[in-house]
Amino acid sequence: MPSATMTSKGQLTVPVEVREELGLDAGVRVDFFKIENGLFAIRPATGSVRDLNGLFRGRVKRPISIEEMNRAIAKGAARSR
């Protein structure tokens, strides 16, 4: 059974076999889920940006320029103030 030791800063190094099984890479956040008293499970909180490929397929009629994106962001930021 894989194990880890917590540092004085509360950090753990996840054993390589667990990282591989969960598909964890550096910088990936994990969520902790309480299963019962004293027992938790973890799972990746974020996926790869590659997982987003095709998410909006068919929703955009034409490509949008960087300038159009910047205008939309500025417009949204102005509304939230």
C-alpha positions as CSV (number, residue, x, y, z in Angstrom):
1,M,0.0,0.0,0.0
2,P,1.5,3.4,-1.0
3,S,2.1,5.9,1.8
4,A,3.4,9.4,2.3
5,T,4.8,11.5,5.1
6,M,3.5,15.0,5.8
7,T,6.0,17.8,6.1
8,S,5.9,20.5,8.8
9,K,4.2,22.8,6.2
10,G,1.4,20.2,5.7
11,Q,2.6,19.1,2.3
12,L,2.5,15.5,1.0
13,T,4.3,13.9,-1.8
14,V,1.9,11.6,-3.6
15,P,3.5,8.3,-4.4
16,V,4.2,7.7,-8.1
17,E,1.8,4.8,-8.5
18,V,-1.0,6.9,-7.1
19,R,-0.1,9.9,-9.4
20,E,-0.1,7.6,-12.4
21,E,-3.4,5.9,-11.5
22,L,-5.1,9.3,-11.0
23,G,-3.4,11.0,-13.9
24,L,-1.9,13.7,-11.6
25,D,0.8,16.1,-13.0
26,A,2.5,19.0,-11.3
27,G,0.1,21.8,-10.6
28,V,-3.0,19.7,-10.7
29,R,-5.4,20.4,-7.8
30,V,-7.1,17.6,-6.0
31,D,-10.4,17.5,-4.1
32,F,-10.8,15.6,-0.8
33,F,-14.1,13.8,-0.1
34,K,-15.1,12.6,3.4
35,I,-16.3,9.1,3.1
36,E,-16.8,8.4,6.8
37,N,-15.2,9.5,10.0
38,G,-11.4,9.4,9.5
39,L,-11.6,8.2,5.9
40,F,-11.2,10.4,2.9
41,A,-10.9,9.9,-0.9
42,I,-9.2,12.2,-3.4
43,R,-9.7,12.9,-7.1
44,P,-8.3,15.4,-9.5
45,A,-10.1,18.7,-9.3
46,T,-9.0,19.9,-12.7
47,G,-8.3,18.2,-16.0
48,S,-6.0,19.1,-18.9
49,V,-6.9,22.0,-21.1
50,R,-6.9,19.4,-23.8
51,D,-10.1,18.0,-22.2
52,L,-11.8,21.1,-23.4
53,N,-11.2,20.4,-27.0
54,G,-14.5,20.4,-28.9
55,L,-16.5,21.6,-25.9
56,F,-18.0,24.4,-27.9
57,R,-18.1,22.7,-31.3
58,G,-21.1,23.9,-33.3
59,R,-21.9,26.8,-31.0
60,V,-19.7,29.4,-32.7
61,K,-20.6,30.4,-36.3
62,R,-17.3,32.0,-37.1
63,P,-13.8,32.4,-35.5
64,I,-13.5,35.4,-33.2
65,S,-10.4,37.7,-33.2
66,I,-8.3,38.5,-30.2
67,E,-9.6,42.1,-30.4
68,E,-13.2,40.9,-30.3
69,M,-12.4,38.8,-27.3
70,N,-10.8,41.7,-25.5
71,R,-13.8,43.9,-26.2
72,A,-16.1,41.3,-24.8
73,I,-14.0,40.9,-21.7
74,A,-13.8,44.6,-21.2
75,K,-17.6,44.9,-21.6
76,G,-18.2,42.2,-19.0
77,A,-15.7,43.7,-16.6
78,A,-17.5,47.1,-16.9
79,R,-20.8,45.5,-16.0
80,S,-19.5,43.8,-12.9
81,R,-18.3,47.1,-11.3
